[in-house]
Structures are given as C-alpha cells and as structure tokens.
Amino acid sequence: MAGGLLPGGHRGLEDVRVGVTTARTRSVTMRQSPPGSADPLEQARMLERVHGAVLSGEPTRHRPRAVVFESWRRSLRARVDPDGGCPPVSVDGRALDGLRDTHPLRPWVPLLQRTLLDAADGAAQIMIITDAAGNILWRHGDPHVCRDADRVCLAEGTRWAEEVIGTNAMGTALATGGPVQIHSAEHLVRTYHSWTCAACPVHDPETGALLGTVDLSGPLRTMHPALPALVAAAARLVEGELRLRAAEQDRALRERSGHHLSSAVPGALLSPSGRVVQSLPGSALSAGDRVDLDDPAAATGSPDRTELDELPGGYLLRVRGPGSARHGARRLELGLLGENPPTARIGGRTHRLSLRHAEILTVLALHPGGLDARHLALLLHGERGNPVTVRAEVHRLRGVLGADVLRTRPYRLQVELDSDLARARGALDRGQVGTALRLRAGDLLPDSESPAVRDERDELRACLRSAVLDHDVVQDLWEFAHSTAGHADIEVLERLAALLPPGSARLARVRSKLDRLVDEDR
C-alpha cells in the first residue's frame, strides 16, 4: 500500500515508517510502560493511544517498550500493513501432518499441554507450538478461545513470522531469540489488539538449532506478568528432556556399536549431528568434539584414509592405516532388466531385491559420485520424496549388502560394480546393437514408477530403437520387433518388411501384424 492511503485515513507505509523513526528519536523524553504494570484493560487503552500516536508521528507521553519498538520497525521494513488482514495459510492437509510427524517437538506436546494449560488453572487461554519458520503446528486449549482464534486466523497451518504478520509473541520470540510478551496494541496489526500472548523459543541443546516456539495466547483479561516466566520455564523443561534423550541415545550407541572401535582402526562414534560420543584413548578426537559430517576428513587430517559409515543412531568415523585395504576387491553384480525379480550378487551370495531396494541401487549406479538423502529422495520419488524414509530404506539395504558396499555421506556404491544395464549401455555406445539386444532381457525395472528409473528406462528403449533403425540389420530388427519395446512399433515393422525376402515366412508374419496394427489404429 506504499504510495497510497491506508484504510482509516492513515498515511502510506513509507510515512508510517518515518513516523516510527521520528518517535524513536523523541523517545528519550517519553515514559515506557511495560505490560502488567496496570489493569489489563487500562493498559490496553493506553497502548492503543501509543500505537496510534507513534504510527502517525504525533507526540505522546509514553513510548513502546524497546523490544516492541524494534519489532515494529522490522515489521514495517517488511511492508506489513498495520491495518492488514490475517496471516497466510502456509501448510495444510498432508503437508501439515508431515511437518508434525518429523518435528523434534512432537514427543513433548503432551508435556507442554500439562505444563502450560494445567498451570493456567482453567484460564481462557490456548497453547500454541510453532516451528522455526513460525508455522503453527499445534494448538490446544479453551474451546471458546479456539473459536475466537479461528476468526482471526490464529490457527494450525498459518505462519506467524514478523515479516508476514508483524509484531506478535511467536514471531518476535523467533526474531529476538528470547521470551516475549505482547499485549493488546503492542501487536502492530490492529486485528490482534484484543489479544495478549507470551512466547519463548526452544533450541536443540545438541546443536543449538532453533526448533520453534511455545506460546500462551488469550483475550486481554488473561494477561499476567508471570506468563513469560511460565512459558520460558516450559521451554527450558523441553530442552532438558531433549538433553536427557540425547544422553540416552549416546548410551545406546555406545552399547550397540562400541565394538566397532579398535586400536587397529582408530576412530570415533558420532551422534547424528556429528558430536563425538566415544573415542579410543589417545585419539585426536575427544568426547564432545564436533565433526563436520559433510567433510569428516577435516577432523582427522587424512582425507584419503577417512571413512564415515552410518550406524543405527549415529555414525562411525574411521581412519585407515597407510596401505590398508579400503574397500577390498568386492564385486557387486546387479540384475535390473526384464520381468524377473531384480537381484544383487555379492560375496558369492545372490539376494532377491525388493522393488524399492532395486530402485535405490539403480539410481546410485547411475550416480557413481554419490547423492545426499534429499537428492536421492527427489530422484526416487519426485517432489513427494521424504529423505527420512529414504534413509531408513538405505539403512535396511546396507544390512543386506554390507556397510562397506553402500557408503554414506554421500550415499554411494563403493565396490566394483557390474550390471546388465551397464553392459547393455556399453554395447550400444560401442555400436554393438545385436549384443545390446541380447543383453537387454527386458525393460529396466518395468514395475517402477520412480522418476529417475522411468527416465532411464525410456532413454534406453529410445536409444536401442534408434540404433536398430539406423543399422538396418534384419536380425536386430526382428529381435527388437518381438521385444516389449518394439512389439507394436509400426515403423520398425515396416522397415523389417522392406528388408525381408519376398515369400519368406517371417515376411508373412510381419505383414499380418502390420495389418492388424493398422486396423486397430483406424
């Protein structure tokens, strides 16, 4: 609305920003009145006057609190309209369920309900939990307040970051990194002047990453100066639970995988975030140190000999000695073409593969440099791919083939690889069309709907067809015409009919099939 008038006769947003800046320069002579210093309704009336005066640039005896004033400035710079509407619905339906299912705070929602809503002792309030982007993932509490909240879009799936909806406890807590209480007209957007709220950010004690916020919101009369402390205590309680869970996971990792550490192969057990959980005495790494999982060699100083293997609940970092065999001479043979179940043969054993495992091996074979979980999920399942699901499938596949066969960070095959797909491709590249036809027992994983597999399947079929037509060899055309790829290919059949000798049995069969296909097309 820059350049025009705001609803209600207010000036353009640029002028409002100037008014806020002007008020800031005058604030040395104004008195600051924090929430809770008076009756909530009286406090709200005073804040309403301050809100109007500051945004219009008029003199006022009071000024907003510093945290509120700076939030207004950030919000106006983001072009939030004080007379604007509701925040956008950023996630809903399955997307919202997906965010909830994978969010680290999910296990602690019942604990927060008990801590915040029970402590509120029946007050008309709602508890809200957001993610780090300000999306409301959970909302629980008084049914009447929930209905009022729905009317102003204070609902699950909406986004409450400052740059979207202006000053509010959740968004301002995310922006400042500390607990915040926002009362009445301290909200920049007038729609929320009848609300009061207190929020506190929650951080992952393992990594320091911001996980989201916990919030209590309600009508004006529910304001209480103790609310920020209550919400902050609840956030610290959850962070304490996260520390306890991390300690339990460390213990389980040591018990389950400590035997991987040996003096012969120095190394360390790492948490999922790269923190050293256990190392051998004399190791360059000590418990509590951090390893960059994307560049583990930086922690060891031995890039050519550093290996990182994924374990259940963590990682194993190893440094091979000079001259040690890194991968051995293991050979993985993949059978991926045709109607028969796909197979993997290694160490003298043949494993029948599920379609999912065959898809993973196919994609990794096509990307020998390796893929991270996100990229692998995208190639396997498109935009609906879930890296968490892919990691679980890769973990199961590593249990079948061996951790030294399928490595992590990035996911890659670290063995001598042979596959019927590669052999057929190689024969085509060398112009050996007949050999490629004989090697290609059928389509690549014909039941797969994976985007990457489907693209490779279509490309192999198209390349083989083009080579068959270019070479004009009767036997090659005949074999392709009787494959799943060419059985209904009119152009191939017409070329074959032109090359077959008159009166031959093959020519009669080809012409009969052509007639049938032409009739079907009419």
Summary of the structure (lengths in Angstrom):
residues: 522
radius of gyration: 32.7
end to end distance: 60.6
largest distance: 108.9
contacts: 1676
relative contact order: 0.06
helix: 48%
strand: 18%
